[in-house]
Amino acid sequence: MRESPIFTRSYELLQWLLPVTVKFPRQHRFVLARALQKTAFELHENLIEAAKNKEPLSFLREADVSLTKLRFYLRLCRDLELLKLGQYEHVSRMVNEVGKLLGAWMKTK
């Protein structure tokens, strides 16, 4: 599980996202930052559950939903100017890479 690229990439996404979101202004930290963090953790947890389950497809679908929510929240953060353009571009590349890996995994199931 640890050696699979999707786990490495989703972990790196969490590692990048957590310090950035704790720096959000107070009025956004408790709603938007929390939603981002929760969704990113759900994504990673669903991937772990998929890897440990004999029938992983339902967990992979849940991970895909979490990824879609994450994209929405990140776009909202950019529109509210909570993320700089460079930060948004960087995290978007990370999310897209996780999405490609997730899509490839789903195709095998």
C-alpha positions, 0 to 999 in steps of 0.5 A: 500500500505504501509503495503505490503511487496513489497513496504517496500522492494523496499523502503529499497532498495532505502534507501540503494542504494542512499547513496552508489551510491553517493560515487561512483568515479566521472567518474562513478557517473554521468552515472552508479550511475544515471542509478542505481538510476533512475531504482530503482525509476522507479521500485518503481514508477511502483509498486505504479502505479500497486497498484493504477490501476484497470489493474495492469499487465502492470505496474507489467511487467514494474517493472519486466523490471526495476528489470532486468535492476537493476540486470544488473547495480548492476552486472556491479558495482561489476565487476567494483569494485564499490561495495564490495563483501559484498555490492553486496551480500547484495543488491542482496538479497534485489533485489531477495526478491523484485523479489520474491514478484513481481513474486507472485503479477504477478501470482495473476493478 
